[in-house]
Amino acid sequence: MKKIKILFFTILLMIVVVGVSGYFWLQNNPTGQALFHFGGLVVGANDNSVILKQALGLSKPKTYLLLFLNNTELRPGGGFIGAYAVVRIDKAKPEILKIEGSEILDKNATAFLDNPPEPIQRSLAVDNWFFRDSNWSPDFASSSENVLRAYAKENGLLSENIDAVVGFTPTVLEEFLKIVGPITAEGIEFNAQNFTEKLEYEVEYGYVDRGEEFVERKNLLADVATALIAKGRENILEGLSQYFAVVQRMILEKQIVFYSVDSSYQSILKSQNLSGQMTTSTGDYLFWVDANLGSLKTDVALTRDLTYKIVSTGTQYLARATMYYDHTGDYDWRTTRYLAYSRIFVPLGSRLISITGSDVEDALGKLPTDEGVENGRQWFGSYIKIIPGKSLAVTFEYLLPSDIIDFEKSKQYNLFVQKQIGTNQIGLNLNLNFGRNIRPVEPSTFEMGLDNNSNNDYNFKTDLVIDRAFVIEFDN
């Protein structure tokens, strides 16, 4: 089994670990130089970075749990956990201790976490909270802690010795293929445009045509990795700056996320925006989170556009968060009707008024509307259903707490809109009416265009490729 995906995860591990270590190291040593090669890392003379030493096991060996988060089957923690690996790094050299599909760990387990979330029980018809479904929190730290609990409960290898969790999506490999160019494995060409779809098809269905058994279906990954390594070696030194740039961008866009069991290192990861955690910022806050539940890889066929509006009721401020979905897929091997559980995380103390556009009934009866508190944020949740070729607008309407916009206490409004791990190309539109004169600070009036705004309105269009922060000041 080790041979199935060893090379695949080896290159991913080296990219991820070298990338994040180099990120820290180059920030601390901007004039330093580094030389990389597969199978190890040679660094410059100024190698005094604590993070570098720890991440690469230069002081003592480190054990990592790697999660392959398939973002074409979106989950709150970044994507369905399709596979995992246990890797030990000792003096910058990785050793693959175990690697397999998450379904194998779940199938062989005799004990599981209790009480899976109601949407998982209802939509997937399961009574056990499996490892593959354990990344239910959109906060990667909280998600990783639960993943580790599930991993230990299912008797995962070295479950008591995991030092860190690294999650990554197939988007990362697509970006690296843009650098190295097309590769060929078993006579099949993979490139940045077709990589995820073609690999999913060949692993799920194409193995029959290749004359392979079901248990051998992921052998293709080893050949893909071999081809990728060979192609990467051709320009690893010349293209080093490109690799660093891709890794840093993938971290910023939350396609690569990290969690450290050691709280001191976790604090550093959080301070450097590497942890994929929910922000604890004050002021207004919006975080839309979708969970694909039994809808194949349909997220690849969805376009999303998020609109956030605020209007004054005279005594309070009413917020409306609307996600516009467009299902461009069909009923086929990869996509189907989109069944999901959608949540928004908003300021603590917000009060739900209504939800429109959500699904109201399934085979089990009336679908509930839920709410709760997580990581200091209020959340509201509901089920959605989108038929191929159709569009859907889902709106959460709620009253903001009085302290979010309080002219007596503050002349400034702050909004932080957070991006879900693993998502791609979500549009973001703001239409904020405060009922009094405003002055945009961040983004500035120059960045946003004065012609799009009146004295009372703040209108801005951007995207959620990364987290977005906004600051508005009110005139006296």
Rosetta blueprint (number, residue, H / E / L):
1 M L
2 K H
3 K H
4 I H
5 K H
6 I H
7 L H
8 F H
9 F H
10 T H
11 I H
12 L H
13 L H
14 M H
15 I H
16 V H
17 V H
18 V H
19 G H
20 V H
21 S H
22 G H
23 Y H
24 F H
25 W H
26 L H
27 Q H
28 N H
29 N L
30 P L
31 T L
32 G L
33 Q L
34 A E
35 L E
36 F E
37 H E
38 F L
39 G L
40 G E
41 L E
42 V E
43 V E
44 G L
45 A L
46 N L
47 D L
48 N L
49 S L
50 V H
51 I H
52 L H
53 K H
54 Q H
55 A H
56 L L
57 G L
58 L L
59 S L
60 K L
61 P L
62 K E
63 T E
64 Y E
65 L E
66 L E
67 L E
68 F E
69 L E
70 N E
71 N L
72 T L
73 E L
74 L L
75 R L
76 P L
77 G L
78 G L
79 G L
80 F E
81 I E
82 G E
83 A E
84 Y E
85 A E
86 V E
87 V E
88 R E
89 I E
90 D E
91 K L
92 A L
93 K E
94 P E
95 E E
96 I E
97 L E
98 K E
99 I E
100 E E
101 G E
102 S H
103 E H
104 I H
105 L H
106 D H
107 K H
108 N H
109 A L
110 T L
111 A L
112 F L
113 L E
114 D L
115 N L
116 P L
117 P L
118 E H
119 P H
120 I H
121 Q H
122 R H
123 S H
124 L H
125 A L
126 V L
127 D L
128 N L
129 W E
130 F L
131 F H
132 R H
133 D H
134 S L
135 N L
136 W L
137 S L
138 P L
139 D L
140 F H
141 A H
142 S H
143 S H
144 S H
145 E H
146 N H
147 V H
148 L H
149 R H
150 A H
151 Y H
152 A H
153 K H
154 E L
155 N L
156 G L
157 L L
158 L L
159 S H
160 E H
161 N H
162 I L
163 D L
164 A E
165 V E
166 V E
167 G E
168 F E
169 T L
170 P H
171 T H
172 V H
173 L H
174 E H
175 E H
176 F H
177 L H
178 K H
179 I H
180 V H
181 G L
182 P L
183 I E
184 T E
185 A E
186 E L
187 G L
188 I E
189 E E
190 F E
191 N L
192 A L
193 Q L
194 N L
195 F H
196 T H
197 E H
198 K H
199 L H
200 E H
201 Y H
202 E H
203 V H
204 E H
205 Y H
206 G H
207 Y H
208 V H
209 D H
210 R L
211 G L
212 E L
213 E L
214 F H
215 V H
216 E H
217 R H
218 K H
219 N H
220 L H
221 L H
222 A H
223 D H
224 V H
225 A H
226 T H
227 A H
228 L H
229 I H
230 A H
231 K H
232 G H
233 R H
234 E L
235 N L
236 I L
237 L L
238 E L
239 G L
240 L H
241 S H
242 Q H
243 Y H
244 F H
245 A H
246 V H
247 V H
248 Q H
249 R H
250 M H
251 I H
252 L H
253 E L
254 K L
255 Q L
256 I E
257 V E
258 F E
259 Y E
260 S E
261 V L
262 D L
263 S H
264 S H
265 Y H
266 Q H
267 S H
268 I H
269 L H
270 K H
271 S H
272 Q L
273 N L
274 L L
275 S L
276 G L
277 Q L
278 M L
279 T L
280 T L
281 S L
282 T L
283 G L
284 D E
285 Y E
286 L E
287 F E
288 W E
289 V E
290 D E
291 A E
292 N E
293 L L
294 G L
295 S L
296 L L
297 K L
298 T H
299 D H
300 V H
301 A H
302 L E
303 T E
304 R E
305 D E
306 L E
307 T E
308 Y E
309 K E
310 I E
311 V E
312 S E
313 T L
314 G L
315 T L
316 Q L
317 Y E
318 L E
319 A E
320 R E
321 A E
322 T E
323 M E
324 Y E
325 Y E
326 D E
327 H E
328 T L
329 G L
330 D L
331 Y L
332 D L
333 W L
334 R L
335 T L
336 T L
337 R L
338 Y E
339 L E
340 A E
341 Y E
342 S E
343 R E
344 I E
345 F E
346 V E
347 P E
348 L L
349 G L
350 S L
351 R E
352 L E
353 I E
354 S E
355 I E
356 T E
357 G L
358 S L
359 D L
360 V L
361 E E
362 D E
363 A L
364 L L
365 G E
366 K E
367 L L
368 P L
369 T L
370 D E
371 E E
372 G E
373 V E
374 E E
375 N L
376 G L
377 R E
378 Q E
379 W E
380 F E
381 G E
382 S E
383 Y E
384 I E
385 K E
386 I E
387 I L
388 P L
389 G L
390 K L
391 S E
392 L E
393 A E
394 V E
395 T E
396 F E
397 E E
398 Y E
399 L E
400 L L
401 P L
402 S L
403 D L
404 I L
405 I L
406 D L
407 F L
408 E L
409 K L
410 S L
411 K L
412 Q E
413 Y E
414 N E
415 L E
416 F E
417 V E
418 Q E
419 K L
420 Q L
421 I L
422 G L
423 T L
424 N L
425 Q L
426 I L
427 G E
428 L E
429 N E
430 L E
431 N E
432 L E
433 N E
434 F L
435 G L
436 R L
437 N L
438 I E
439 R E
440 P E
441 V E
442 E E
443 P L
444 S L
445 T H
446 F H
447 E H
448 M H
449 G L
450 L H
451 D H
452 N H
453 N L
454 S L
455 N L
456 N L
457 D E
458 Y E
459 N E
460 F E
461 K E
462 T E
463 D E
464 L L
465 V L
466 I L
467 D L
468 R E
469 A E
470 F E
471 V E
472 I E
473 E E
474 F E
475 D L
476 N L
